[in-house]
Structure formats: C-alpha cells, structure tokens
Amino acid sequence: MENTTEHLNWRYGVKRYDSAKKVQQEDMDKLQDAIRMAPSSFGLQPFKVLFIEDAELRAKLSVASFHQPQVTEASCLIVFAIETNVDEAFVDAYFSNICGARGVKLEGSLEKHRDSVVHAISRKQNEERLAWATHQAYLALGFLLLAAAELKIDANAMEGFMSAQYDEILGLKQKGLHAVVIAAVGYRHPEDLYQHMVKVRRPENELFIKI
Ligand SMILES: Cc1cc2nc3c(=O)[nH]c(=O)nc-3n(C[C@H](O)[C@H](O)[C@H](O)COP(=O)(O)O)c2cc1C
C-alpha cells in the first residue's frame, strides 16, 4: 500500500508528453491487461478499447479534442468506446465465453443466471444502458491509470473531446460503438510545468463519511 500511495503521488494529469519517447510494446501489453482484467457489471465488459498510434489519424482527432497537445504528443492515444447494442445476443456471447473458459454447460444454474442478466439488461431504458456501459468503461480507465503509474508510465484521462466527431473519424457508429473517454499514454516532457504542482484533493474530513 505504501507503494500504491507513492505511485499515486508520482502520477499527475500530464499536459505535455515527450513525443520522442515510445512506450515499449511489452509495457503496452501490461496496460492492455490492466484494462482487460478490470471488473465490470455482470462481467459483460460492454466496451471496446482502441489503441491509436497512427500520427495522421491522431492529427484529425486533435482537431476534435480542442487541440489538446496530449492527443498528438503522447506515445499512444487510447479511446474507450461503449457498445451501444448490448442486447440478448451480446449476453449470450458472454455466457458462451464463460462455458468455453470454464468447460461448463449452460443448462442448469448458469442458464438461470443468464436469464437474470438478460432481464436486468433489457429492463433498462436505452439512455440508462448507455450510462451503465459508460460506468464500466470508466472503471477500466481507472485500472489503466493505476497500472500505468505502477510501471512509471504517464497516463492522463481526458474528457475534453467531441465524442460525435471521434465516432465519425474512427467509424465507430457503424461498429455499434460510441467514444466516451480517452487516455493519453507516454512519458512526461521534462518541461511540463504541471509535474511540479502540489497535488490538490478535498480534505479527508470532507471526502469521507465514517459511520
Ligand atoms: C475523467 C477525466 C477527464 C479529464 N479530462 C482532461 C482533459 O480533457 N484534459 C486535461 O488536460 N486533463 C484532463 N483530466 C485531468 C484532470 O484535470 C486531473 O486528473 C485533475 O485535475 C487532478 O490532477 P492530477 O491528475 O494531476 O492529480 C481529466 C481527468 C479525468 C479523471
């Protein structure tokens, strides 16, 4: 835990990345694992994650991100896009994944569980389902940020972008996806002034209620 605190104090919301420094593939794989292993509601992981290194594409995305420099300067831009069609077929694909991974059959208690998940998903209004999917993507984002800090890789969450334009540029709509949050991953530029700023958080007595 001491280490976790140290990692959390080390990380910060990077504004300027050193574009000359690439994150090694081995480390990118570890970050990918952190996203993949994050828990999600029912285990459904109702999102996809795009890893974008292509400079030309990132130049287009930069315009849709208010020209925030992280989009083009970071080693990799990660886009979290929620699945917009989480339906019975999506749930079925998940349960067949369970059956394959655990070598079990759906018939019996697992089928009952499958039916209750379908019920829980289908009773949500579309807006509510999209919000639910977005929550799952943010949780995975959190795992990414912590894993990056543990590897001494900089990662910044970003909401300052136009999601409809991202959808358009990345062709997400046709894939049943919608961009909800992005993260820039790389190494801080030595001249990024934000790294020297004192961290500001709400005081413990305002943030926590202990009963
Ligand atoms: C969901 C989310 C969205 C954010 N969006 C942006 C953004 O668009 N641009 C940016 O420079 N920083 C963005 N940040 C970084 C925050 O401003 C930063 O994390 C916060 O001020 C706390 O500072 P720290 O991360 O340096 O501790 C975002 C952070 C989060 C968690």
The ligand as an SDF file (V2000), in Angstrom:
LIG
                    3D

 31 33  0  0  0  0  0  0  0  0999 V2000
  -12.4380   11.8060  -16.4170 C   0  0  0  0  0  0  0  0  0  0  0  0
  -11.3190   12.7790  -16.5230 C   0  0  0  0  0  0  0  0  0  0  0  0
  -11.2720   13.6840  -17.5790 C   0  0  0  0  0  0  0  0  0  0  0  0
  -10.2090   14.5620  -17.7180 C   0  0  0  0  0  0  0  0  0  0  0  0
  -10.1270   15.3720  -18.8300 N   0  0  0  0  0  0  0  0  0  0  0  0
   -8.9960   16.0820  -19.0350 C   0  0  0  0  0  0  0  0  0  0  0  0
   -8.7830   16.7680  -20.2710 C   0  0  0  0  0  0  0  0  0  0  0  0
   -9.5950   16.7420  -21.1850 O   0  0  0  0  0  0  0  0  0  0  0  0
   -7.6280   17.4660  -20.4060 N   0  0  0  0  0  0  0  0  0  0  0  0
   -6.6750   17.5100  -19.4360 C   0  0  0  0  0  0  0  0  0  0  0  0
   -5.6370   18.1300  -19.6530 O   0  0  0  0  0  0  0  0  0  0  0  0
   -6.8470   16.8650  -18.2720 N   0  0  0  0  0  0  0  0  0  0  0  0
   -7.9700   16.1490  -18.0530 C   0  0  0  0  0  0  0  0  0  0  0  0
   -8.1340   15.4510  -16.8750 N   0  0  0  0  0  0  0  0  0  0  0  0
   -7.1030   15.5330  -15.8190 C   0  0  0  0  0  0  0  0  0  0  0  0
   -7.6270   16.2230  -14.5540 C   0  0  0  0  0  0  0  0  0  0  0  0
   -7.7600   17.5900  -14.7480 O   0  0  0  0  0  0  0  0  0  0  0  0
   -6.6750   15.8910  -13.4050 C   0  0  0  0  0  0  0  0  0  0  0  0
   -6.6250   14.4950  -13.2430 O   0  0  0  0  0  0  0  0  0  0  0  0
   -7.1350   16.5310  -12.1100 C   0  0  0  0  0  0  0  0  0  0  0  0
   -7.0130   17.9280  -12.1840 O   0  0  0  0  0  0  0  0  0  0  0  0
   -6.3350   16.0360  -10.9180 C   0  0  0  0  0  0  0  0  0  0  0  0
   -4.9610   16.2830  -11.0830 O   0  0  0  0  0  0  0  0  0  0  0  0
   -3.8610   15.1270  -11.1510 P   0  0  0  0  0  0  0  0  0  0  0  0
   -4.3510   14.0830  -12.0930 O   0  0  0  0  0  0  0  0  0  0  0  0
   -2.6570   15.8440  -11.6940 O   0  0  0  0  0  0  0  0  0  0  0  0
   -3.6650   14.6020   -9.7800 O   0  0  0  0  0  0  0  0  0  0  0  0
   -9.2040   14.5880  -16.7230 C   0  0  0  0  0  0  0  0  0  0  0  0
   -9.2710   13.6900  -15.6520 C   0  0  0  0  0  0  0  0  0  0  0  0
  -10.2970   12.7810  -15.5650 C   0  0  0  0  0  0  0  0  0  0  0  0
  -10.2850   11.7970  -14.4360 C   0  0  0  0  0  0  0  0  0  0  0  0
  1  2  1  0
  2  3  1  0
  2 30  2  0
  3  4  2  0
  4  5  1  0
  4 28  1  0
  5  6  2  0
  6  7  1  0
  6 13  1  0
  7  8  2  0
  7  9  1  0
  9 10  1  0
 10 11  2  0
 10 12  1  0
 12 13  2  0
 13 14  1  0
 14 15  1  0
 14 28  1  0
 15 16  1  0
 16 17  1  0
 16 18  1  0
 18 19  1  0
 18 20  1  0
 20 21  1  0
 20 22  1  0
 22 23  1  0
 23 24  1  0
 24 25  2  0
 24 26  1  0
 24 27  1  0
 28 29  2  0
 29 30  1  0
 30 31  1  0
M  END
$$$$
